[in-house]
Amino acid sequence: MENLLKYEKSPYLKQHENNPVHWHPWGDNSLKKAKELKKPIFLSVGYASCHWCHVMAHESFENTETAKVMNEKFINIKVDREERPDLDFVFQKSLALLTGTPGGWPLSIFLDENGVPFSGGTYFPPQEMHGRPNFVSVLNNVSEVYNKNREKIIGQAPQIKKVFDELNKKSSVINQSLLPYVEKVLTYLDSDFGGFKGNPKFPQFYIFDCLFYYYKKTQKKEFHQAVEKLLINICSRGLYDHLEGGIARYSVDEQWIVPHFEKMLYDNILFIDLLTKYYQNNKENYFKEKLIQTIHFVHSKFINNENLLGSAYDADSDGEEGKYYVWSYEDLKKTLGEDFNFFAQNFKISKEGNFENNNILIEKTNLFSNKEDRQKINIIKEKLLKEREKRNKPFFDDKSQTDLNVFWINVLINASEVLEDPELFKKSQKFYEIINKKLEKKIFHCYQSENKVTVFLEDHVYYCLMLITFYEVAGEDKYLLACEKLMLETWELFFDKKNNLLQKNPINKNDLFVNPVDINDGNIPNGNSIYLFISQKLELILEKQDWKSKCQTLKESFHSHININSMQMFSYLKYLDISDEKISFTFFGDFKKIDDLHKIVKKNYLNIATIIYKKSEKNYLLVCKNQTCSLPIHNIEEFNEYIKKNSIN
């Protein structure tokens, strides 16, 4: 046997192509090989920018003696979790069920020869450490147990499948008040530094997006404070890259000082999305500058050879975590010269540093309210950035993921409206042209292949979200027709009639031991909730019974899960409410002749309402909420008067 990863396209898998381990990619051939040889499978799941994945690779997978044990006793399969999110979901859940511990990366899980898990963990060190057994002893023990108990282990498969079925159990509730679930989360939040209490600290932007939606709906100040506290601390502290823009994946401490330095595209998309909505409501220049800087960061640093967006930046460079981003006190003094004292007045800098005798840049609390000071600071930051760019850069995982690229287009459209920047809208159109050409024959997630699972629910629904957003902004029917066509295809491909939910991979192409029906929000809001959001729009625009029926099916199904699993379903709490509110803005006639109305609607209501276009000899706007509509509105004065008197969030 040989290491077969040299034939793969994923940057993460390519990182392992020279390992002495006889790696296989996931697929029919590797599973058949396990059955033929009656060997257990060692499945390793990670991603290209994962720090601990690199650590385990260097310690174990590059070690010839360890590889010898792996090759002798297991069929070894390596998976990029971003290439197969369905597989990662199923086996992360499996680990939690088998061991009672949360998963993570690298995921190191052992499967029987039929691909059903029976044991596992995450990172295993080469020597016993902090209660973690050494990897070779784990390999030997698992192999011995499997060989002695092979029939028994294989016979446990129906039991674990049954446990998976029970994970999707429902209550009998089909409708309920959602606000109490939103209020409940406030008790878990950190009132000092924002986000959730404890560490490590992940931003979990989709939860705060939901809080901000309910703030605008209820004017409950605690919701606003939670979002404000999160954004101030993220924008001013170590998670944010003050020289270039963008954020790292999470903070290892409670105060957002020391980040885990990898930068993920999905985190930055969600950050920009929430920051756009917050700035639209608060109009503070500090946040506008962070927003513009981070959009520029994405466009300048995440672009790959396809002129689309890649996936992530590694935390490490030159084998050291964070080396690219941190500064010694002496380096700052040497680089800045006479500007050092002014910079030190505005950033927390010390000889001891805040990370391994180095400084992670953190703003002081003044937020640069003085315009001249801001300009001077920006010049100094440019100087530091030029110096930093001389360093060896972290590895860039340049693979394009369809769901993230089309999600970015959608977020960029909204930012272009809020910032009143037509150039950003032109960029969103350019991205659309590129990805539409790439996927015009068939949508796929990362790489095209006839023999593998290559597309997932989120690829379809976020593509549809992009299309419906283009329709709502531009008023062109071609986007609407394409959206409806793809939404119908999505239902056929992914809808699981048993659970009344859409599963992660195509129903007829599942190659896992269970169907991956995932209701939780993950890196981005769950595809099920986004599908409801778009279905409700299509119901209002097209007035077809089919979309009304699909909405009702999903709403009842979501409600039956929420009172059991609400903390993992915050996007549903938002989109279910939007679906109940049924707010629409319908432009009759030539909307370009009432452009001021068109602009104010796009800028303020694109995320919570549906924008519709209808032919008419007269030019006017109707605002409707739950089938109660305004009189025809012809100008801004009439619009403002109506909004003032009616509850349109």
C-alpha positions in Angstrom: 0.0 0.0 0.0 1.0 3.6 -0.4 0.0 7.1 0.7 -2.8 8.0 -1.7 -3.1 11.7 -0.6 -0.8 12.7 -3.4 -3.8 12.3 -5.8 -6.0 14.7 -3.7 -6.7 18.4 -4.2 -7.3 19.6 -0.7 -4.4 21.7 0.7 -4.9 20.0 4.1 -4.6 16.5 2.5 -1.7 17.6 0.4 0.1 18.6 3.7 0.1 14.9 4.5 1.0 13.4 1.1 4.6 12.7 2.2 3.8 11.1 5.5 5.1 7.5 5.9 1.5 6.7 6.9 -0.4 4.8 4.1 -3.2 7.4 4.1 -6.4 6.9 2.1 -9.0 9.6 1.3 -12.5 8.8 2.4 -14.4 6.8 -0.2 -15.7 3.5 -1.3 -12.2 2.1 -2.0 -10.9 2.7 1.5 -14.1 1.3 3.1 -13.9 -1.8 0.8 -10.2 -2.3 1.7 -11.1 -2.3 5.5 -13.8 -5.0 4.8 -11.4 -7.1 2.7 -8.7 -7.0 5.3 -11.0 -7.1 8.3 -9.1 -4.2 9.8 -10.4 -1.4 11.9 -10.2 2.2 10.5 -8.2 5.0 12.0 -10.0 8.2 10.8 -8.2 11.5 11.3 -10.2 14.7 10.6 -8.6 18.2 10.5 -8.1 21.2 8.4 -5.1 23.1 7.0 -5.0 26.0 9.5 -5.5 23.8 12.6 -2.5 24.3 15.0 -3.0 21.0 16.9 -3.5 19.1 13.7 0.0 20.2 12.7 1.4 19.3 16.1 0.1 15.7 15.9 1.2 15.4 12.3 4.8 16.4 13.2 4.9 14.2 16.4 3.2 11.1 15.0 2.3 11.0 11.4 5.8 12.0 10.3 7.3 9.4 12.6 8.3 6.2 10.8 7.9 4.0 13.9 4.4 5.3 14.6 3.5 5.1 10.9 4.6 1.4 11.0 2.1 0.6 13.7 -0.6 2.5 12.0 0.0 0.8 8.6 0.2 -2.6 10.1 -2.9 -2.5 12.3 -5.3 0.0 10.6 -6.7 1.3 7.4 -5.8 5.0 7.8 -8.1 7.6 6.4 -7.4 11.4 6.4 -10.3 13.9 5.9 -10.4 17.6 5.4 -13.3 18.7 7.6 -14.0 21.6 5.3 -14.2 19.3 2.3 -16.6 16.9 4.1 -18.6 18.9 6.7 -21.2 16.2 6.8 -18.7 13.5 7.8 -17.1 15.8 10.4 -20.6 16.5 11.9 -21.4 12.8 12.2 -18.1 11.7 13.7 -17.8 14.7 16.1 -21.3 13.7 17.4 -20.1 10.1 17.6 -17.2 11.0 19.7 -19.4 12.9 22.1 -21.8 9.9 22.3 -19.0 7.3 22.8 -16.9 9.2 25.3 -19.1 11.9 26.8 -16.5 14.5 25.9 -16.7 17.3 23.3 -14.9 16.9 20.0 -12.5 19.1 18.3 -9.6 19.0 15.9 -7.7 16.9 15.2 -10.5 14.4 15.5 -9.0 10.9 16.0 -11.7 8.3 15.8 -11.7 4.5 15.3 -14.2 2.8 13.1 -15.1 -0.8 12.6 -14.5 -2.2 9.1 -18.0 -1.0 8.1 -17.3 2.6 8.9 -19.2 2.7 12.3 -17.3 4.3 15.2 -16.5 2.5 18.4 -13.8 4.6 20.1 -11.8 7.8 19.7 -10.4 11.1 21.0 -8.9 14.3 19.6 -5.2 15.1 20.0 -3.0 12.2 21.2 0.6 13.1 22.2 3.7 10.9 21.5 4.3 10.5 25.3 1.7 10.5 28.0 0.9 14.1 29.0 -1.7 15.8 31.2 -3.7 12.6 31.5 -3.7 11.9 27.7 -2.3 8.5 26.8 0.5 8.3 24.2 -0.7 7.7 20.7 1.2 4.4 20.0 -0.3 2.8 23.1 -3.7 3.9 22.0 -3.2 2.3 18.6 -2.0 -0.9 20.1 -4.8 -1.1 22.7 -7.5 -0.3 20.2 -6.2 -2.9 17.7 -6.0 -5.6 20.4 -9.5 -4.8 21.7 -10.9 -4.9 18.1 -9.2 -8.2 17.2 -10.4 -9.9 20.4 -14.0 -8.5 20.2 -14.5 -7.9 16.5 -17.9 -9.6 16.1 -19.2 -7.9 19.3 -18.0 -4.4 18.2 -19.5 -4.8 14.7 -22.7 -6.0 16.3 -23.0 -2.7 18.2 -23.7 -0.7 15.1 -27.5 -0.8 15.3 -27.3 0.5 18.9 -25.2 3.6 17.9 -27.5 4.2 14.9 -30.5 4.2 17.3 -28.8 6.7 19.6 -28.3 9.0 16.6 -32.0 8.7 15.8 -32.8 9.7 19.3 -30.7 12.9 19.0 -33.3 14.2 16.6 -36.2 13.5 18.9 -39.0 16.1 18.9 -41.5 17.5 21.3 -45.1 17.8 20.4 -44.9 21.6 20.4 -45.6 23.1 16.9 -45.7 26.8 17.9 -44.5 28.8 20.9 -43.2 32.2 22.1 -39.6 32.6 21.0 -38.6 35.6 23.1 -38.0 33.7 26.4 -35.3 31.5 24.7 -33.6 34.7 23.5 -33.8 36.3 27.0 -32.4 33.1 28.6 -29.0 33.5 26.9 -28.4 36.8 28.8 -27.6 34.9 32.0 -24.6 33.2 30.3 -23.0 36.4 29.0 -19.9 38.2 30.3 -21.0 41.7 31.4 -17.4 42.9 31.6 -15.8 41.8 28.4 -18.7 40.6 26.2 -19.3 37.3 24.7 -19.9 34.2 26.9 -18.4 33.7 30.3 -15.3 31.6 30.6 -12.6 30.6 28.2 -11.7 29.7 25.5 -13.9 32.4 24.1 -15.5 32.1 20.7 -17.4 35.1 19.2 -20.5 33.0 18.1 -21.7 36.0 16.0 -24.9 34.3 14.9 -26.2 34.3 18.5 -25.5 38.1 18.8 -27.0 38.7 15.4 -30.2 37.1 16.8 -29.9 39.3 19.9 -29.6 42.4 17.8 -32.6 41.4 15.7 -34.7 41.1 18.9 -33.3 44.4 20.2 -34.6 46.2 17.1 -38.0 44.4 17.5 -38.4 44.9 21.3 -36.0 47.8 22.1 -34.9 45.7 25.1 -31.7 47.5 26.1 -30.0 44.3 27.5 -29.9 42.9 23.9 -28.2 46.0 22.6 -25.7 46.1 25.4 -24.7 42.5 24.8 -23.9 43.2 21.2 -22.2 46.5 21.9 -20.0 44.9 24.6 -19.0 42.1 22.3 -18.1 44.3 19.4 -16.2 46.9 21.4 -14.0 44.2 23.0 -13.5 42.3 19.8 -12.6 45.5 17.8 -10.3 46.9 20.4 -8.5 43.9 21.8 -6.3 41.0 20.7 -8.8 39.1 18.5 -8.7 41.9 16.0 -5.7 42.5 13.7 -5.2 46.2 14.2 -2.8 46.6 11.3 -4.6 44.8 8.6 -8.2 44.2 9.8 -10.0 40.9 10.3 -10.2 38.6 13.4 -8.7 35.4 14.6 -10.8 32.4 15.4 -11.1 32.6 19.2 -9.5 33.9 22.3 -7.7 31.6 24.8 -8.5 33.9 27.7 -11.7 35.7 29.0 -10.6 39.2 28.1 -10.0 38.7 24.3 -6.3 39.4 24.7 -4.5 36.3 23.4 -6.1 34.9 20.2 -5.7 31.5 18.6 -4.1 33.2 15.7 -5.7 31.3 12.8 -8.0 33.4 10.7 -11.1 31.7 9.2 -13.1 33.1 6.3 -16.4 32.2 8.0 -15.6 34.1 11.2 -14.7 37.2 9.2 -17.9 37.0 7.1 -20.1 36.8 10.3 -18.1 39.6 11.9 -18.6 41.9 9.0 -22.3 40.9 8.8 -23.0 41.8 12.5 -20.7 44.9 12.3 -22.7 46.1 9.3 -26.0 45.8 11.1 -24.7 47.4 14.2 -23.2 50.4 12.3 -26.4 50.8 10.3 -28.2 51.3 13.6 -25.5 53.3 15.6 -23.5 55.2 12.9 -20.3 55.3 15.0 -17.2 56.0 12.9 -15.1 53.8 15.0 -17.0 50.7 13.9 -17.3 52.0 10.3 -13.5 52.1 10.1 -13.2 48.5 11.4 -15.9 47.4 9.0 -14.2 49.0 5.9 -10.8 47.7 7.0 -12.0 44.2 7.4 -13.8 44.1 4.1 -10.6 45.3 2.5 -8.6 42.6 4.4 -10.9 39.9 3.0 -10.7 41.3 -0.6 -6.9 41.7 -0.5 -5.8 38.6 1.5 -8.4 35.9 0.9 -8.4 36.1 -2.9 -7.2 32.9 -4.5 -6.1 31.9 -8.0 -9.8 31.6 -9.1 -10.4 35.2 -8.0 -12.7 33.7 -5.3 -12.1 33.5 -1.6 -10.0 30.9 0.0 -10.7 29.3 3.4 -8.2 30.2 6.2 -4.8 31.4 7.4 -2.7 29.2 9.7 -1.9 30.3 13.2 1.8 29.4 12.8 4.7 30.7 10.8 8.2 29.4 11.1 6.8 26.8 13.3 5.7 29.2 16.0 2.1 30.2 16.8 1.4 33.9 16.4 4.9 34.8 15.3 3.7 36.8 12.3 1.5 39.0 14.4 3.3 39.8 17.7 5.9 42.4 18.5 8.7 42.7 21.0 9.0 46.0 22.8 12.4 46.6 21.2 11.1 45.9 17.6 8.3 48.4 18.1 10.8 51.1 19.3 13.2 50.4 16.5 10.5 50.4 13.8 8.6 53.5 15.0 11.4 55.7 16.2 10.0 59.1 17.2 6.4 57.8 16.8 6.8 55.2 19.5 5.7 57.3 22.4 2.5 58.4 20.6 1.7 54.8 19.6 2.3 53.7 23.2 -0.2 56.3 24.4 -2.9 54.6 22.3 -1.9 50.9 22.6 -1.1 48.8 25.6 2.6 48.0 25.2 5.1 46.8 27.7 8.6 45.3 27.9 7.1 42.1 29.4 4.4 41.9 26.8 1.2 40.0 27.0 2.1 36.9 25.1 5.4 35.0 25.6 7.4 38.2 26.2 5.9 39.8 23.0 3.1 42.3 22.5 -0.3 41.5 21.0 -1.6 44.9 20.0 -4.5 46.1 22.1 -6.1 49.5 21.9 -6.5 51.7 25.0 -10.0 52.8 25.9 -10.1 56.2 24.1 -11.2 54.7 20.8 -9.3 57.5 19.0 -12.2 60.0 19.2 -9.9 62.8 17.9 -9.8 62.8 14.1 -6.1 64.0 13.9 -5.0 61.3 16.3 -6.9 58.7 14.2 -5.1 59.8 11.1 -1.7 59.7 12.8 -2.4 56.3 14.3 -3.4 55.0 10.8 -0.1 56.2 9.3 1.9 54.5 12.1 -0.1 51.3 11.6 0.8 51.4 7.9 4.4 51.7 8.9 4.1 48.6 11.1 2.2 46.6 8.5 5.0 47.2 5.9 7.5 46.0 8.4 5.4 43.0 9.3 4.9 42.0 5.7 8.7 41.3 5.5 8.1 38.3 7.8 7.3 34.8 6.6 3.5 34.6 6.3 1.3 31.9 7.7 0.1 29.2 5.3 -3.0 30.1 3.3 -5.6 27.4 2.6 -6.7 28.7 -0.8 -9.5 26.3 -1.5 -12.8 27.9 -2.5 -15.9 26.7 -0.5 -19.1 27.5 -2.3 -21.3 28.2 0.7 -18.8 30.7 2.1 -18.2 32.5 -1.2 -21.9 33.0 -1.9 -22.5 33.9 1.7 -19.8 36.5 1.4 -21.6 37.9 -1.7 -24.8 38.3 0.2 -23.1 40.0 3.1 -21.2 42.3 0.7 -24.4 43.4 -0.9 -25.8 44.4 2.4 -22.6 46.3 3.4 -22.7 48.1 0.1 -26.2 49.4 0.9 -25.4 50.4 4.5 -22.1 52.1 3.6 -23.7 53.6 0.4 -20.8 52.3 -1.5 -21.7 51.3 -5.1 -18.2 49.9 -5.7 -18.8 47.2 -3.1 -22.0 46.2 -5.0 -20.0 46.0 -8.3 -17.5 43.7 -6.5 -20.4 41.5 -5.4 -21.6 41.3 -9.0 -18.1 40.4 -10.1 -17.9 37.6 -7.6 -21.3 36.4 -8.7 -20.2 36.3 -12.4 -17.1 34.2 -11.5 -18.9 31.7 -9.3 -21.9 31.4 -11.6 -19.6 30.6 -14.5 -17.7 28.0 -12.3 -20.9 26.3 -11.2 -23.2 26.8 -14.2 -23.4 23.1 -14.9 -23.5 21.8 -11.4 -23.1 23.2 -7.9 -20.3 21.6 -5.9 -18.7 22.5 -2.5 -14.9 22.5 -3.2 -14.0 20.0 -5.9 -15.9 18.3 -8.6 -15.9 14.5 -8.7 -18.3 11.9 -10.0 -17.5 9.3 -7.3 -17.6 11.4 -4.2 -20.1 13.4 -2.1 -19.2 16.9 -3.4 -22.2 19.1 -2.5 -24.0 20.0 0.8 -27.1 21.7 1.9 -25.4 25.0 2.8 -23.9 25.3 -0.7 -27.4 25.2 -2.2 -29.2 27.4 0.3 -26.6 30.1 0.6 -26.5 30.2 -3.2 -30.3 30.7 -3.2 -29.9 33.4 -0.5 -27.4 35.3 -2.8 -29.9 35.0 -5.7 -32.9 36.3 -3.8 -30.8 39.1 -2.4 -29.8 40.2 -5.9 -33.4 40.1 -6.9 -34.5 42.2 -4.0 -31.8 44.8 -4.6 -31.8 45.0 -8.4 -35.4 44.0 -9.2 -34.4 41.6 -12.0 -36.6 38.6 -12.4 -33.7 36.4 -13.7 -32.4 36.1 -10.1 -35.9 35.3 -8.8 -36.5 32.5 -11.4 -33.0 31.0 -10.7 -33.6 31.1 -7.0 -37.0 29.3 -7.2 -35.6 26.6 -9.5 -32.6 25.9 -7.2 -34.8 25.9 -4.1 -37.0 23.2 -5.6 -33.9 21.2 -6.6 -32.6 21.6 -3.0 -35.8 20.2 -1.5 -35.6 17.2 -3.8 -31.9 16.6 -3.0 -31.9 17.1 0.7 -35.3 16.8 2.3 -35.6 13.9 4.8 -39.3 13.0 5.0 -38.7 10.9 8.2 -37.5 14.0 10.2 -39.2 16.8 8.1 -35.8 18.4 7.9 -33.1 19.0 5.3 -30.0 16.8 5.8 -26.4 17.9 5.3 -25.6 15.8 2.2 -27.8 14.5 -0.7 -30.3 11.9 0.4 -29.4 9.5 -2.4 -25.6 9.9 -2.0 -25.0 9.4 1.7 -21.9 7.3 2.3 -22.0 7.5 6.1 -23.4 5.0 8.6 -26.3 7.4 9.5 -28.1 10.2 7.7 -26.5 13.5 8.7 -29.5 15.4 9.9 -28.0 18.5 11.6 -30.3 21.1 13.2 -27.5 23.0 15.0 -26.0 26.3 13.9 -22.3 25.7 13.3 -19.6 27.8 11.6 -22.4 29.6 9.9 -26.2 29.6 10.5 -27.8 26.2 9.7 -29.0 25.6 6.2 -32.4 24.6 7.4 -33.1 28.0 9.0 -31.8 29.8 5.8 -34.1 27.6 3.7 -37.1 28.7 5.7 -36.0 32.4 5.4 -35.9 32.1 1.6 -39.1 30.0 1.3 -41.0 32.7 3.2 -39.7 35.3 0.7 -40.8 33.1 -2.2 -44.2 32.7 -0.6 -44.7 36.5 -0.4 -43.3 37.2 -3.8 -44.9 34.4 -5.9 -48.0 33.7 -3.8 -47.8 30.0 -4.4 -49.3 27.4 -2.1 -46.2 25.2 -2.5 -44.0 27.7 -0.7 -46.5 28.3 2.0 -46.7 24.5 2.6 -43.0 24.1 2.8 -42.8 27.0 5.3 -45.4 25.4 7.5 -43.7 22.0 7.4 -40.4 23.5 8.4 -41.8 25.9 11.0 -43.6 23.1 12.8 -40.5 20.9 12.7 -38.2 23.6 14.0 -40.6 24.5 16.9 -40.6 20.8 17.9 -36.9 20.9 18.3 -36.3 24.3 19.9 -37.6 23.7 23.4 -35.1 20.8 23.6 -32.2 22.4 21.8 -32.7 26.2 21.8 -29.0 27.1 22.7 -27.8 25.6 19.4 -30.6 27.1 17.2 -30.4 30.8 17.5 -30.7 31.4 13.7 -34.0 29.6 13.9 -35.2 32.0 16.7 -34.6 34.9 14.3 -35.9 33.4 11.1 -39.0 31.9 12.6 -40.0 35.3 13.9 -39.3 36.9 10.5 -41.4 34.2 8.9 -44.3 35.0 11.3 -44.0 38.8 10.9 -44.2 38.6 7.1 -43.0 42.2 6.4 -42.8 43.2 2.8 -42.1 46.3 0.7 -43.7 46.1 -2.7 -42.6 48.6 -5.4 -45.2 49.1 -8.1 -44.2 50.6 -11.5 -40.7 52.0 -12.1 -38.9 51.9 -8.8 -36.1 54.0 -10.2 -38.4 56.9 -10.3 -38.9 56.7 -6.6 -35.3 55.9 -6.0 -35.1 57.6 -2.6 -37.7 55.2 -1.3 -35.9 52.3 -2.9 -32.6 53.2 -1.2 -34.0 53.7 2.3 -35.9 50.3 2.1 -32.8 48.4 0.9 -30.6 50.1 3.5 -32.8 49.5 6.5 -34.9 46.4 5.8 -33.1 44.0 3.5 -32.3 41.6 6.3 -35.7 41.4 7.9 -38.3 41.9 5.2 -39.0 40.9 1.6 -38.7 43.4 -1.3 -41.1 42.8 -4.2 -41.5 44.3 -7.6 -44.8 44.5 -9.6 -45.8 46.1 -12.8 -48.0 49.2 -12.7 -48.6 52.4 -14.6 -48.2 54.3 -11.3 -45.1 54.4 -9.2 -45.6 53.8 -5.5 -44.7 51.6 -2.5 -46.9 49.4 -0.4 -45.7 48.3 3.1 -47.3 45.2 4.4 -47.1 43.2 7.7 -49.1 40.0 8.1 -51.4 40.9 5.3 -52.2 44.4 6.7 -50.9 47.0 4.2 -50.3 50.7 4.0 -51.9 53.1 1.6 -49.8 53.8 -1.5 -46.6 55.6 -0.4 -45.1 58.1 -2.9 -42.3 59.9 -1.1 -40.0 59.9 2.0 -42.3 62.0 4.0 -45.2 59.6 3.6 -42.9 56.7 4.3 -41.5 58.2 7.5 -45.0 59.0 8.7 -46.2 55.4 8.2 -43.1 53.8 9.9 -43.5 56.1 12.9 -47.1 55.0 13.4 -46.6 51.3 12.7 -44.3 48.7 14.2 -42.0 47.9 11.3 -38.7 46.8 12.8 
